[in-house]
Amino acid sequence: MEKRITFLEHVADYLIKNHLSDFGDCTVIFPNRRAGLFLKKHLSQIIDKPVWSPATLSLEDFLFTFSTTKKADPLTLIFELFESFKAHQGQTEGFESFYFWGEMLLRDFEEVDHYLVNPQQLFTYVKDDRQLAEDFYFLDEEQEKIIKKFWQEFLPTATKTQEQFVETWKILMPVYDTFKKRIKEKEIGYTSHVYRELTENPTLIQRDESKPLIFAGFNALTPAEEVLIKHFVTEFNAEILWDIDAYYLEDVNQEAGDFLRRYAKDPIFGTSFPDPIPQKITQPREVAVTGVSLEVGQAKLIGEEIERLMETGAKKEEIVIVLPQDYMLFPILNAIPERVDKLNVTMGYPLKDTPLFGLLEAAIELQEHASLSPENGLSFYHKPVIDILSHPYLYKEDKNPLDKLISEIKKKNQIRVFQQEIQTIQSTLLNTIFRKIGEQDSLAKYLQDIILSLGEQVVERFGLEREYLYHFQQLLSRLGEILDKQTAIIDIKTFKGLFRKATRSVKIPFTGEPVEGLQVMGVLETRNLDFKHVLMLNMNEDIFPASQRAGSFIPYRIRRAFGLPTFETQDAIFAYLFYRLFHHSEKLFFFYNMFADFGLSGEVSRFIRQIELEIPRINPDFKIVRKKLSNAIQVAEIKPIAIETTQEVLDKLAIYTDTVPEMDQRRLSASALNIYLDCRLKFYFRYVLRLFSGDEMSDDLDARHFGNVLHKTLEYLYLDTMKEKGSRIIDTNDFFRMESSVDGAMEKAFKEEFGLKGKKRFEFKDRNVVMAEIIRKFVKQVIEMDKKYVPFEIISLEAEDKYERLVEITTNDRPIKVKLGADIDRVDRKGETVRVLDYKTGRDETEIGNFENIFNPDVFYKFQAGRKAGYQTFFYAWLYASKHGQENAIVPGLINIKQFFQSDFDYRLKTNGNPIADSRAFLPQFEQKMKELLEEIFNKEEPFNQTEDLRKCTFCDFKGICER
């Protein structure tokens, strides 16, 4: 195969051939800086004696040498734009709210300058047809037609949206003027601001005409760039080297050649075009297009392809990976084979995607929800606290104490975490983060302090983090300076929004040895560079080329009329960059995502379809291989799960029996047996394997916390009453004290549930205020019920007494004793009657139908709400009788929130509407049924299988395992 000469090799040959005598005086200008570094590498390989190297600059760096203006960062420019906007807008939003619009308006102003558009004419507001004719005399016939069509839609009357647009449009010209004056006074600006300044004042450009100047590899020039390069050609004898191919230059249907065809006809540019035009694209080469499911699949496949290339003799320096999407960088870096020992990344990585952004954002949220009170001291909301403590920068630094603290917070459901708890870890970094900043303190300074502390303690262990720290420090420094100039108070929420928006637009440039090793690049960075082996990801429609760019104050029709860039311009640029990859490559691998979701169509890029259809017509030897990598679709049959009761299972169940030491024994509760009745497999997961879902922390009272707080409130209320009077008898005189103590008992219950200790107070807010009112109402209703029942004696409350019993059964041909137990909410006695009461906050009901129903999980639906509660209260009654005997009538009762506030409420369980006044007659049958149930659980012949009632799977923690 004929050796393909790269563009930069061509530039090097041109310099040696035409400028060897004044080699060191030459200056070569490229679209970007990277090409200059690669050019010097090529020159060093060709020249075998010491010479002065030519200077290489990007066009931007070169043109800024002729101006005293310093390039400002976007944050500074948007602030200046904000100040300019305020000067012409009576009522304006804050800087944070303006930032989004400011980015858009800054882009528009940059394009106005790049395309040398007269802003006075552009931002004209047309009031009538006559003005249309007068104000747009400078347009040609087609442009005038477009602009008239746009403004005539506003005449004679405009819609409300159009009126809002007009109000903004009217002030854009004065805003533009004010903005330009402000930045000129401060001698700062943006790229196209300097370009326009030089086009309007070419005398600023002073240069030695005798020193050769070469512009190399340019394509889509803006009008300002075009004017300036032509000026250098005519005034300073500059030369131009074009990076082109006949395939798209000579075919008027190829958008990749739109700009170059125009330049070829230009009297100044046209003379510099080569003759003949190179024909490289249609030469035979290997092209493979592979569809992959999901983007991570593309990364893995690229790693495998690189491995194959290197096994066949490809050098690292000959391989480039092109990434149209920034976020694919780290998946790619992780997929590159270990044998690639040198790697260079030539693209920016968004600051918002770094781990440090997550830490700093959590620190802002920490301050947003910090609370300082005399009773509780300084406390923080649990979510940012856990985010910070579990962050890799901190977590790897001091894992064990942080683990313990995080575990304690979650275990206690501790919504507020107190400063003194964190200070026990004794970490300078944690102390820097977990402090309250005052009203006069700067949030930017607070984040900078965290960065400094991180740099001292953590960064030694990480590499890329130094870059993160540096760029965040720079950004926060600028942000702090800008906010200090604000007269309005910037609250934390506003700062957070501004921080997010400012971070979004900043990218970290990676550093490394640019001409060594395998290259990873963005699409724009590939300009002028050539590689034998090209691997490109994300070749999907709407990614490459990108979908139409939104976000401009200048409507499409006005853009077209004034020659501003549109999506057609963008498509032409993308097309050129795509075809450039074919100039000198030998193998090209394109990958696209076949998965149609997350805004993706799953369609391959139109550019791929174009080369498939067009190039083989010119050269039949040009072959493109299409592949799709995906797993065959198989609808797996969801098979029922049944766990055999093996000896291993029996060994795990032994903890519920007397076959293990008492200290290792656990008890089976009514809830456990209810779960077994509903679904044996769920019982196996929960009580044999002891799998738990790990309850999420909740800021508000969910069903679980609500029930816990209600139970504890009633418990504290009665315990405190009995303790104060020194008696377990509740009578009429106790209720005044109890009613006045409800809020105190409730706060005590809330504190315990949410992990507050000592004298700290629980702060009721948001949904907790509503839930507290419901609990208060429920408790007072219990008091009202008890008023009608006094006097009675409290035998036990939930935390006072444990009801447990060993039940002997025979299973697997041997006797064992199974431990059963429960914490009964309340047991009281009046006369010869004992009530066993259970508080319920769910949908439970008192009606069970027939007694046998409580053992039947498939009972008729109308009795489902009473079956579980009925089984549980009979279980309590049986345990009470086992401990205290059956001398008194034992009434199983349910105080359930669903029925409690009904006028005819009766707490007693009912069989077919008849209240159960005494459960003793049922207890022998209950015990017999329960023993049969236990023998079934411990029987090695009985498997743990699934319920057939899929309704029971709806909220099951284990339904993912069962695939139901």
Disulfide bonds with the S-S distance in Angstrom:
none
